[in-house]
């Protein structure tokens, strides 16, 4: 389904937003022992 979505976006000039095709796994995890998290800014919380 993702391949078809990006094919349609390409055919209809819908790639103005930098979207990248799904490559399978997510890469949103940090390796342990690196890059300690920083405190979240107060102005961005409710």
N, CA, C, O and CB atoms as a CASP TS submission, in Angstrom:
PFRMAT TS
TARGET T0000
AUTHOR 0000-0000-0000
METHOD Language model
MODEL 1
PARENT N/A
ATOM      1  N   UNK     1       0.817  -1.181   0.000  1.00  0.00           N
ATOM      2  CA  UNK     1       0.000   0.000   0.000  1.00  0.00           C
ATOM      3  C   UNK     1       0.873   1.262   0.000  1.00  0.00           C
ATOM      4  O   UNK     1       0.540   2.243  -0.664  1.00  0.00           O
ATOM      5  CB  UNK     1      -0.936  -0.011   1.201  1.00  0.00           C
ATOM      6  N   UNK     2       1.984   1.239   0.741  1.00  0.00           N
ATOM      7  CA  UNK     2       2.857   2.415   0.766  1.00  0.00           C
ATOM      8  C   UNK     2       3.439   2.727  -0.606  1.00  0.00           C
ATOM      9  O   UNK     2       3.544   3.893  -0.989  1.00  0.00           O
ATOM     10  CB  UNK     2       3.983   2.207   1.761  1.00  0.00           C
ATOM     11  N   UNK     3       3.815   1.690  -1.344  1.00  0.00           N
ATOM     12  CA  UNK     3       4.364   1.923  -2.684  1.00  0.00           C
ATOM     13  C   UNK     3       3.335   2.614  -3.566  1.00  0.00           C
ATOM     14  O   UNK     3       3.669   3.529  -4.319  1.00  0.00           O
ATOM     15  CB  UNK     3       4.813   0.594  -3.329  1.00  0.00           C
ATOM     16  N   UNK     4       2.086   2.177  -3.473  1.00  0.00           N
ATOM     17  CA  UNK     4       1.020   2.779  -4.280  1.00  0.00           C
ATOM     18  C   UNK     4       0.781   4.227  -3.856  1.00  0.00           C
ATOM     19  O   UNK     4       0.595   5.096  -4.708  1.00  0.00           O
ATOM     20  CB  UNK     4      -0.287   1.962  -4.152  1.00  0.00           C
ATOM     21  N   UNK     5       0.784   4.497  -2.546  1.00  0.00           N
ATOM     22  CA  UNK     5       0.604   5.853  -2.054  1.00  0.00           C
ATOM     23  C   UNK     5       1.653   6.786  -2.640  1.00  0.00           C
ATOM     24  O   UNK     5       1.316   7.853  -3.153  1.00  0.00           O
ATOM     25  CB  UNK     5       0.666   5.880  -0.531  1.00  0.00           C
ATOM     26  N   UNK     6       2.920   6.394  -2.569  1.00  0.00           N
ATOM     27  CA  UNK     6       3.973   7.264  -3.077  1.00  0.00           C
ATOM     28  C   UNK     6       3.964   7.347  -4.595  1.00  0.00           C
ATOM     29  O   UNK     6       4.389   8.355  -5.159  1.00  0.00           O
ATOM     30  CB  UNK     6       5.322   6.779  -2.599  1.00  0.00           C
ATOM     31  N   UNK     7       3.492   6.318  -5.259  1.00  0.00           N
ATOM     32  CA  UNK     7       3.328   6.396  -6.712  1.00  0.00           C
ATOM     33  C   UNK     7       2.275   7.435  -7.064  1.00  0.00           C
ATOM     34  O   UNK     7       2.474   8.242  -7.973  1.00  0.00           O
ATOM     35  CB  UNK     7       2.938   5.020  -7.296  1.00  0.00           C
ATOM     36  N   UNK     8       1.153   7.419  -6.345  1.00  0.00           N
ATOM     37  CA  UNK     8       0.085   8.397  -6.591  1.00  0.00           C
ATOM     38  C   UNK     8       0.579   9.806  -6.267  1.00  0.00           C
ATOM     39  O   UNK     8       0.326  10.736  -7.034  1.00  0.00           O
ATOM     40  CB  UNK     8      -1.174   8.060  -5.748  1.00  0.00           C
ATOM     41  N   UNK     9       1.278   9.978  -5.146  1.00  0.00           N
ATOM     42  CA  UNK     9       1.810  11.295  -4.796  1.00  0.00           C
ATOM     43  C   UNK     9       2.761  11.803  -5.874  1.00  0.00           C
ATOM     44  O   UNK     9       2.728  12.984  -6.220  1.00  0.00           O
ATOM     45  CB  UNK     9       2.529  11.241  -3.442  1.00  0.00           C
ATOM     46  N   UNK    10       3.598  10.936  -6.400  1.00  0.00           N
ATOM     47  CA  UNK    10       4.523  11.326  -7.464  1.00  0.00           C
ATOM     48  C   UNK    10       3.809  11.706  -8.748  1.00  0.00           C
ATOM     49  O   UNK    10       4.215  12.648  -9.428  1.00  0.00           O
ATOM     50  CB  UNK    10       5.492  10.207  -7.741  1.00  0.00           C
ATOM     51  N   UNK    11       2.754  10.987  -9.086  1.00  0.00           N
ATOM     52  CA  UNK    11       1.991  11.248 -10.315  1.00  0.00           C
ATOM     53  C   UNK    11       1.187  12.534 -10.229  1.00  0.00           C
ATOM     54  O   UNK    11       0.892  13.150 -11.253  1.00  0.00           O
ATOM     55  CB  UNK    11       1.058  10.088 -10.610  1.00  0.00           C
ATOM     56  N   UNK    12       0.830  12.945  -9.022  1.00  0.00           N
ATOM     57  CA  UNK    12      -0.058  14.103  -8.839  1.00  0.00           C
ATOM     58  C   UNK    12       0.649  15.308  -8.225  1.00  0.00           C
ATOM     59  O   UNK    12       0.000  16.208  -7.693  1.00  0.00           O
ATOM     60  CB  UNK    12      -1.232  13.716  -7.965  1.00  0.00           C
ATOM     61  N   UNK    13       1.979  15.323  -8.298  1.00  0.00           N
ATOM     62  CA  UNK    13       2.775  16.418  -7.734  1.00  0.00           C
ATOM     63  C   UNK    13       2.495  16.628  -6.258  1.00  0.00           C
ATOM     64  O   UNK    13       2.487  17.765  -5.785  1.00  0.00           O
ATOM     65  CB  UNK    13       2.505  17.703  -8.488  1.00  0.00           C
ATOM     66  N   UNK    14       2.265  15.550  -5.524  1.00  0.00           N
ATOM     67  CA  UNK    14       1.973  15.640  -4.109  1.00  0.00           C
ATOM     68  C   UNK    14       3.201  15.494  -3.228  1.00  0.00           C
ATOM     69  O   UNK    14       3.078  15.263  -2.025  1.00  0.00           O
ATOM     70  CB  UNK    14       0.976  14.608  -3.742  1.00  0.00           C
ATOM     71  N   UNK    15       4.375  15.627  -3.809  1.00  0.00           N
ATOM     72  CA  UNK    15       5.600  15.438  -3.045  1.00  0.00           C
ATOM     73  C   UNK    15       6.231  16.764  -2.616  1.00  0.00           C
ATOM     74  O   UNK    15       7.445  16.838  -2.423  1.00  0.00           O
ATOM     75  CB  UNK    15       6.592  14.639  -3.859  1.00  0.00           C
ATOM     76  N   UNK    16       5.420  17.806  -2.466  1.00  0.00           N
ATOM     77  CA  UNK    16       5.951  19.104  -2.028  1.00  0.00           C
ATOM     78  C   UNK    16       6.426  19.049  -0.579  1.00  0.00           C
ATOM     79  O   UNK    16       7.361  19.760  -0.210  1.00  0.00           O
ATOM     80  CB  UNK    16       4.888  20.198  -2.187  1.00  0.00           C
ATOM     81  N   UNK    17       5.801  18.225   0.237  1.00  0.00           N
ATOM     82  CA  UNK    17       6.236  18.013   1.609  1.00  0.00           C
ATOM     83  C   UNK    17       7.301  16.922   1.555  1.00  0.00           C
ATOM     84  O   UNK    17       7.104  15.920   0.867  1.00  0.00           O
ATOM     85  CB  UNK    17       5.027  17.617   2.563  1.00  0.00           C
ATOM     86  N   UNK    18       8.417  17.081   2.255  1.00  0.00           N
ATOM     87  CA  UNK    18       9.449  16.049   2.162  1.00  0.00           C
ATOM     88  C   UNK    18       9.050  14.752   2.873  1.00  0.00           C
ATOM     89  O   UNK    18       9.458  14.504   4.008  1.00  0.00           O
ATOM     90  CB  UNK    18      10.748  16.570   2.744  1.00  0.00           C
ATOM     91  N   UNK    19       8.256  13.939   2.197  1.00  0.00           N
ATOM     92  CA  UNK    19       7.862  12.624   2.717  1.00  0.00           C
ATOM     93  C   UNK    19       8.794  11.586   2.124  1.00  0.00           C
ATOM     94  O   UNK    19       9.193  11.682   0.964  1.00  0.00           O
ATOM     95  CB  UNK    19       6.367  12.292   2.380  1.00  0.00           C
ATOM     96  N   UNK    20       9.131  10.609   2.917  1.00  0.00           N
ATOM     97  CA  UNK    20      10.017   9.566   2.438  1.00  0.00           C
ATOM     98  C   UNK    20       9.292   8.229   2.506  1.00  0.00           C
ATOM     99  O   UNK    20       8.588   7.956   3.479  1.00  0.00           O
ATOM    100  CB  UNK    20      11.327   9.529   3.260  1.00  0.00           C
ATOM    101  N   UNK    21       9.455   7.395   1.488  1.00  0.00           N
ATOM    102  CA  UNK    21       8.786   6.093   1.492  1.00  0.00           C
ATOM    103  C   UNK    21       9.176   5.280   2.726  1.00  0.00           C
ATOM    104  O   UNK    21      10.291   5.384   3.237  1.00  0.00           O
ATOM    105  CB  UNK    21       9.129   5.312   0.216  1.00  0.00           C
ATOM    106  N   UNK    22       8.244   4.485   3.177  1.00  0.00           N
ATOM    107  CA  UNK    22       8.465   3.609   4.325  1.00  0.00           C
ATOM    108  C   UNK    22       9.525   2.582   3.972  1.00  0.00           C
ATOM    109  O   UNK    22       9.449   1.933   2.928  1.00  0.00           O
ATOM    110  CB  UNK    22       7.149   2.912   4.758  1.00  0.00           C
ATOM    111  N   UNK    23      10.509   2.436   4.838  1.00  0.00           N
ATOM    112  CA  UNK    23      11.572   1.463   4.593  1.00  0.00           C
ATOM    113  C   UNK    23      11.480   0.286   5.547  1.00  0.00           C
ATOM    114  O   UNK    23      12.443  -0.462   5.715  1.00  0.00           O
ATOM    115  CB  UNK    23      12.934   2.124   4.719  1.00  0.00           C
ATOM    116  N   UNK    24      10.321   0.123   6.173  1.00  0.00           N
ATOM    117  CA  UNK    24      10.149  -1.018   7.055  1.00  0.00           C
ATOM    118  C   UNK    24      10.143  -0.619   8.515  1.00  0.00           C
ATOM    119  O   UNK    24       9.121  -0.158   9.023  1.00  0.00           O
ATOM    120  CB  UNK    24      11.229  -2.025   6.810  1.00  0.00           C
ATOM    121  N   UNK    25      11.253  -0.785   9.195  1.00  0.00           N
ATOM    122  CA  UNK    25      11.336  -0.535  10.626  1.00  0.00           C
ATOM    123  C   UNK    25      11.445   0.956  10.931  1.00  0.00           C
ATOM    124  O   UNK    25      11.915   1.740  10.107  1.00  0.00           O
ATOM    125  CB  UNK    25      12.522  -1.274  11.217  1.00  0.00           C
ATOM    126  N   UNK    26      11.007   1.327  12.120  1.00  0.00           N
ATOM    127  CA  UNK    26      11.151   2.699  12.583  1.00  0.00           C
ATOM    128  C   UNK    26      12.554   2.900  13.121  1.00  0.00           C
ATOM    129  O   UNK    26      13.165   1.971  13.648  1.00  0.00           O
ATOM    130  CB  UNK    26      10.098   3.037  13.660  1.00  0.00           C
ATOM    131  N   UNK    27      13.057   4.104  12.988  1.00  0.00           N
ATOM    132  CA  UNK    27      14.391   4.436  13.482  1.00  0.00           C
ATOM    133  C   UNK    27      14.294   5.560  14.504  1.00  0.00           C
ATOM    134  O   UNK    27      15.034   6.541  14.425  1.00  0.00           O
ATOM    135  CB  UNK    27      15.327   4.840  12.317  1.00  0.00           C
ATOM    136  N   UNK    28      13.380   5.420  15.467  1.00  0.00           N
ATOM    137  CA  UNK    28      13.156   6.500  16.416  1.00  0.00           C
ATOM    138  C   UNK    28      13.664   6.179  17.822  1.00  0.00           C
ATOM    139  O   UNK    28      13.279   6.847  18.782  1.00  0.00           O
ATOM    140  CB  UNK    28      11.692   6.824  16.472  1.00  0.00           C
ATOM    141  N   UNK    29      14.510   5.182  17.953  1.00  0.00           N
ATOM    142  CA  UNK    29      15.046   4.819  19.252  1.00  0.00           C
ATOM    143  C   UNK    29      16.511   5.233  19.347  1.00  0.00           C
ATOM    144  O   UNK    29      17.244   5.194  18.359  1.00  0.00           O
ATOM    145  CB  UNK    29      14.893   3.310  19.501  1.00  0.00           C
ATOM    146  N   UNK    30      16.928   5.633  20.555  1.00  0.00           N
ATOM    147  CA  UNK    30      18.320   6.020  20.776  1.00  0.00           C
ATOM    148  C   UNK    30      19.095   4.829  21.328  1.00  0.00           C
ATOM    149  O   UNK    30      18.549   4.031  22.089  1.00  0.00           O
ATOM    150  CB  UNK    30      18.414   7.233  21.744  1.00  0.00           C
ATOM    151  N   UNK    31      20.358   4.709  20.951  1.00  0.00           N
ATOM    152  CA  UNK    31      21.180   3.660  21.547  1.00  0.00           C
ATOM    153  C   UNK    31      21.437   3.963  23.026  1.00  0.00           C
ATOM    154  O   UNK    31      21.600   5.125  23.399  1.00  0.00           O
ATOM    155  CB  UNK    31      22.517   3.519  20.783  1.00  0.00           C
ATOM    156  N   UNK    32      21.473   2.946  23.854  1.00  0.00           N
ATOM    157  CA  UNK    32      21.752   3.143  25.279  1.00  0.00           C
ATOM    158  C   UNK    32      23.151   3.725  25.465  1.00  0.00           C
ATOM    159  O   UNK    32      24.089   3.390  24.742  1.00  0.00           O
ATOM    160  CB  UNK    32      21.616   1.808  26.054  1.00  0.00           C
ATOM    161  N   UNK    33      23.259   4.609  26.461  1.00  0.00           N
ATOM    162  CA  UNK    33      24.560   5.160  26.791  1.00  0.00           C
ATOM    163  C   UNK    33      24.972   6.365  25.979  1.00  0.00           C
ATOM    164  O   UNK    33      26.036   6.931  26.227  1.00  0.00           O
ATOM    165  CB  UNK    33      25.569   4.126  26.637  1.00  0.00           C
ATOM    166  N   UNK    34      24.167   6.776  25.019  1.00  0.00           N
ATOM    167  CA  UNK    34      24.494   7.945  24.198  1.00  0.00           C
ATOM    168  C   UNK    34      23.395   8.981  24.313  1.00  0.00           C
ATOM    169  O   UNK    34      22.252   8.656  24.633  1.00  0.00           O
ATOM    170  CB  UNK    34      24.701   7.545  22.725  1.00  0.00           C
ATOM    171  N   UNK    35      23.740  10.207  24.054  1.00  0.00           N
ATOM    172  CA  UNK    35      22.781  11.311  23.962  1.00  0.00           C
ATOM    173  C   UNK    35      21.743  11.296  25.073  1.00  0.00           C
ATOM    174  O   UNK    35      20.613  10.850  24.874  1.00  0.00           O
ATOM    175  CB  UNK    35      22.083  11.271  22.634  1.00  0.00           C
ATOM    176  N   UNK    36      22.128  11.778  26.224  1.00  0.00           N
ATOM    177  CA  UNK    36      21.197  11.847  27.344  1.00  0.00           C
ATOM    178  C   UNK    36      20.031  12.765  26.978  1.00  0.00           C
ATOM    179  O   UNK    36      20.239  13.786  26.322  1.00  0.00           O
ATOM    180  CB  UNK    36      21.913  12.350  28.628  1.00  0.00           C
ATOM    181  N   UNK    37      18.822  12.425  27.386  1.00  0.00           N
ATOM    182  CA  UNK    37      17.686  13.298  27.092  1.00  0.00           C
ATOM    183  C   UNK    37      17.816  14.617  27.853  1.00  0.00           C
ATOM    184  O   UNK    37      18.328  14.655  28.972  1.00  0.00           O
ATOM    185  CB  UNK    37      16.356  12.599  27.453  1.00  0.00           C
ATOM    186  N   UNK    38      17.351  15.679  27.236  1.00  0.00           N
ATOM    187  CA  UNK    38      17.368  16.995  27.878  1.00  0.00           C
ATOM    188  C   UNK    38      15.982  17.281  28.444  1.00  0.00           C
ATOM    189  O   UNK    38      15.000  16.714  27.965  1.00  0.00           O
ATOM    190  CB  UNK    38      17.800  18.112  26.871  1.00  0.00           C
ATOM    191  N   UNK    39      15.877  18.149  29.453  1.00  0.00           N
ATOM    192  CA  UNK    39      14.558  18.487  29.993  1.00  0.00           C
ATOM    193  C   UNK    39      13.693  19.145  28.917  1.00  0.00           C
ATOM    194  O   UNK    39      14.181  19.910  28.085  1.00  0.00           O
ATOM    195  CB  UNK    39      14.696  19.422  31.218  1.00  0.00           C
ATOM    196  N   UNK    40      12.411  18.830  28.955  1.00  0.00           N
ATOM    197  CA  UNK    40      11.483  19.418  27.988  1.00  0.00           C
ATOM    198  C   UNK    40      11.248  20.883  28.384  1.00  0.00           C
ATOM    199  O   UNK    40      11.022  21.162  29.561  1.00  0.00           O
ATOM    200  CB  UNK    40      10.123  18.613  27.935  1.00  0.00           C
ATOM    201  N   UNK    41      11.294  21.823  27.429  1.00  0.00           N
ATOM    202  CA  UNK    41      11.120  23.230  27.756  1.00  0.00           C
ATOM    203  C   UNK    41       9.758  23.526  28.368  1.00  0.00           C
ATOM    204  O   UNK    41       8.739  23.043  27.876  1.00  0.00           O
ATOM    205  CB  UNK    41      11.310  24.065  26.524  1.00  0.00           C
ATOM    206  N   UNK    42       9.732  24.318  29.441  1.00  0.00           N
ATOM    207  CA  UNK    42       8.478  24.662  30.118  1.00  0.00           C
ATOM    208  C   UNK    42       7.471  25.333  29.180  1.00  0.00           C
ATOM    209  O   UNK    42       6.267  25.114  29.309  1.00  0.00           O
ATOM    210  CB  UNK    42       8.762  25.578  31.298  1.00  0.00           C
ATOM    211  N   UNK    43       7.951  26.141  28.245  1.00  0.00           N
ATOM    212  CA  UNK    43       7.025  26.871  27.365  1.00  0.00           C
ATOM    213  C   UNK    43       6.290  25.949  26.389  1.00  0.00           C
ATOM    214  O   UNK    43       5.364  26.386  25.706  1.00  0.00           O
ATOM    215  CB  UNK    43       7.785  27.934  26.583  1.00  0.00           C
ATOM    216  N   UNK    44       6.690  24.697  26.318  1.00  0.00           N
ATOM    217  CA  UNK    44       6.036  23.746  25.434  1.00  0.00           C
ATOM    218  C   UNK    44       5.148  22.749  26.180  1.00  0.00           C
ATOM    219  O   UNK    44       4.694  21.764  25.599  1.00  0.00           O
ATOM    220  CB  UNK    44       7.071  23.002  24.640  1.00  0.00           C
ATOM    221  N   UNK    45       4.907  23.001  27.445  1.00  0.00           N
ATOM    222  CA  UNK    45       4.020  22.118  28.220  1.00  0.00           C
ATOM    223  C   UNK    45       2.802  22.896  28.685  1.00  0.00           C
ATOM    224  O   UNK    45       2.825  24.125  28.753  1.00  0.00           O
ATOM    225  CB  UNK    45       4.764  21.506  29.437  1.00  0.00           C
ATOM    226  N   UNK    46       1.741  22.172  29.005  1.00  0.00           N
ATOM    227  CA  UNK    46       0.503  22.808  29.466  1.00  0.00           C
ATOM    228  C   UNK    46       0.492  22.911  30.965  1.00  0.00           C
ATOM    229  O   UNK    46      -0.470  23.419  31.541  1.00  0.00           O
ATOM    230  CB  UNK    46      -0.722  22.036  28.988  1.00  0.00           C
TER
END
